[in-house]
Amino acid sequence: MPAKNKNSVELTKREFQIIRLIAAEKTDKEIALLLDVCERTIRYHLGNINAKLGTMTRVGAVAEAIRLNLIS
C-alpha cells in the first residue's frame, strides 16, 4: 500500500470538525449535540474519515490524522 501524505487526503470541513472533536475524546452523542445533527450522521462521517485515512477505528483515525499533520 502506498504511503499517504498530507496532500493525498482531503477531508471536508465537517470531517475536520468531527476528527478534532473525536481527538478531544468526545462521544458520538456529544459531537452530535455540539453540531446539531443526529448520532447516525456522526457515524456516517466517521466512516468516510476512516475510508479516506485507511483506518478502521476512531483511535486509528485520530492517530493517522496526527501522523499526516492534519490535526495536532
LINLINJO-V394545 format. One record per backbone hydrogen bond with DSSP energy under -0.5 kcal/mol. NH is the residue of the N-H (numbers start at 1). CO is the residue of the C=O. E is the energy in kcal/mol with one decimal. If there is no record, write none. Layout:
# LINLINJO-V394545
nh = [NH & NH]
co = [CO & CO]
e = [E & E]
This chain:
# LINLINJO-V394545
nh = [8 & 9 & 9 & 10 & 11 & 16 & 17 & 18 & 19 & 20 & 21 & 22 & 23 & 24 & 25 & 26 & 31 & 32 & 33 & 34 & 35 & 36 & 37 & 41 & 42 & 43 & 44 & 45 & 46 & 47 & 48 & 49 & 50 & 51 & 52 & 53 & 54 & 55 & 61 & 62 & 63 & 64 & 65 & 66 & 67 & 68 & 69 & 70 & 71]
co = [5 & 5 & 6 & 8 & 9 & 12 & 13 & 14 & 15 & 16 & 17 & 18 & 19 & 20 & 22 & 21 & 27 & 28 & 29 & 30 & 31 & 32 & 32 & 38 & 38 & 39 & 40 & 41 & 42 & 43 & 44 & 45 & 46 & 47 & 48 & 49 & 50 & 50 & 57 & 58 & 59 & 60 & 61 & 62 & 63 & 64 & 66 & 65 & 65]
e = [-1.6 & -0.6 & -0.7 & -0.5 & -0.6 & -2.4 & -2.1 & -2.5 & -2.8 & -2.1 & -1.9 & -2.6 & -2.3 & -1.2 & -2.0 & -2.2 & -2.7 & -2.8 & -2.2 & -2.3 & -2.5 & -0.8 & -2.1 & -0.7 & -1.3 & -2.2 & -2.2 & -2.4 & -2.6 & -2.1 & -1.8 & -2.7 & -2.9 & -2.2 & -2.5 & -2.4 & -1.4 & -2.2 & -2.4 & -2.5 & -2.7 & -2.6 & -2.5 & -2.4 & -2.6 & -2.3 & -1.7 & -2.9 & -1.1]
